[in-house]
Amino acid sequence: TIPWLESRDPQKTIPAMQQKLEDFREYRREHKPPKVQEKCQLEINFNTLQTKLRLSGRPAFMPSEGRMVSVRLGGELDYYDSPSVNARCQRICDQWDLLGSLTHSRRDALEKTEKQLETIDELHLEYAKRAAPFNNWMESAMEDLQDMFIVHTIEEIQGLIAAHDQFKSTLPEADKEREAILGIQREAQRIAELHGILLPGSNPYTSVTPQLINSKWERVQQLVPKRDQALQEEQNRQNSNEHLRRQFGSQANRVGPWIQTKMEEIGRISIEMNGTLEDQLNHLKEYEENIVEYKPNLELLEQQHQLVQEALIFDNQHSNYTMEHLRVGWEQLLTTIARTINEVENQILTRDAKGISQEQMQEFRASFNHFDKDHGGSLGPEEFKACLISLGYDVENDRQGDAEFQRIMAVVDPNGSGTVTFQAFIDFMSRETTDTDTAEQVINSFRVLAGDKNYITAAELRRELPAAQAEYCIARMAPYPGPDGIPGALDYKSFSTALYGESDL
């Protein structure tokens, strides 16, 4: 029993250690009690022996200096082979005392080892509880640090930078948590080494090793400056884009209103009655020169727009003008000034050819402007009818009046556009007031449509004229009587003279 109690073989696991403790407890419960009973029986036998010796007047047995002696009212009696008996008795007592001491030491050692293993187990569990969420945090951080971002404004990139700075501010606390977690593992290892306990190769509660934690932490440390650089580069790009937006917006906000203002001024010049037509023409040509001189501003805007496109900028909150809108406005401005100059030149030609005075021309302009309510430079059918009525024409809403209005509309709006321009109005009024060569001019126009023939066909009229005007002419043209005619030939000459009251037809 003594060698078994002296055994100090280290155990590798808590179950093995607990089994040894259970074996010791079994020894105390089952094996030791009988020996104690034997010891008690020995004492009983010894006492009985002493009693019988005393009753028979014999001296009692006394162990003394390694030998059994019998003492009587002060005397000592030697027994046979008492030294050997005394020596054996002493060895038994000494071994019993040693056995008790070893038992106590064994129990203390087992209980101490059990507490050490329980401490290590608690440390392993604490490590696992803190290592798992920290590992998840590092994986999430690595994913966020490598996340691709697409931004279009400075505000967006500033938001990302602020979020990144907030993340970096948490790194010192995260590093403290990492050190604390690794410290738990080191403490478990220290306790094991101090007491000669051989730990298993891995923590039974987690697969997250200290090596894995350090590896991921090092990866986070590498990704942070890379994220810094990427965000800074994007901020620089957004600053550049914002500069391009402001540059384009500033120029566009000058060019756009300038084009709009010139359009309005040209419109006013074309309908105002200040000065002669020559004065208006000179004024318009000055505007044309001014517009041509302004073209470099639009070219600069085109260059800025090209830079904006190359930077893949799709919106600009600094201007409501787009390059396409400004291009269209610029082309409209060029077209408007050219057309307006041409209209005034044609008015001068008409005035000079028809002998219209400046006063008459101003009257025509005043009448036209009065009914041009939207100042669009043209009159709709109802506006034109009201204008004619104001000038004394009988175009009221009756059959004859409607016929007369349709005749006039065919003259002023030969293409059937539904509008009457000022130039067409002047042409009509000049014909009405001068009445010179009007029928001949219309005849020459029909001759061109007829290909120099003395007659025209319904098919040619439908092909060359708007449908309403073609049907109007076909319904009113008489058959052509000449010998060179063909079936269905129409007499455009008699129609033209009748149209202007130069015939009885």
Salt bridges, closest charged atoms under 4 A:
GLU22 OE2 - ARG29 NH2 3.23
GLU38 OE2 - LYS35 NZ 3.86
GLU43 OE2 - LYS39 NZ 2.97
GLU76 OE2 - ARG67 NH2 2.91
ASP78 OD1 - ARG67 NH1 3.11
ASP108 OD2 - HIS104 NE2 3.02
GLU126 OE2 - ARG130 NH1 3.81
GLU139 OE2 - LYS216 NZ 2.52
ASP165 OD1 - LYS168 NZ 3.65
GLU173 OE2 - LYS176 NZ 3.63
ASP175 OD1 - ARG178 NH2 2.92
GLU177 OE1 - ARG130 NH2 2.93
GLU179 OE2 - ARG178 NH2 3.17
GLU179 OE1 - ARG186 NH2 3.74
GLU187 OE2 - ARG190 NH2 2.76
ASP228 OD1 - HIS164 NE2 2.72
ASP228 OD1 - LYS168 NZ 3.12
GLU234 OE2 - ARG237 NH2 2.88
GLU242 OE1 - ARG245 NH1 3.42
GLU242 OE2 - ARG246 NE 3.25
GLU242 OE2 - HIS318 NE2 2.44
GLU265 OE1 - LYS262 NZ 3.54
GLU278 OE2 - ARG351 NH2 2.56
GLU302 OE2 - ARG327 NE 2.73
ASP315 OD1 - ARG245 NH2 3.87
GLU324 OE1 - ARG327 NH1 3.21
GLU343 OE2 - ARG339 NE 3.87
ASP352 OD1 - ARG351 NE 3.08
GLU404 OE2 - ARG407 NH2 2.76
GLU460 OE2 - LYS453 NZ 2.77
GLU464 OE2 - ARG463 NE 3.43
GLU471 OE2 - ARG462 NE 2.81
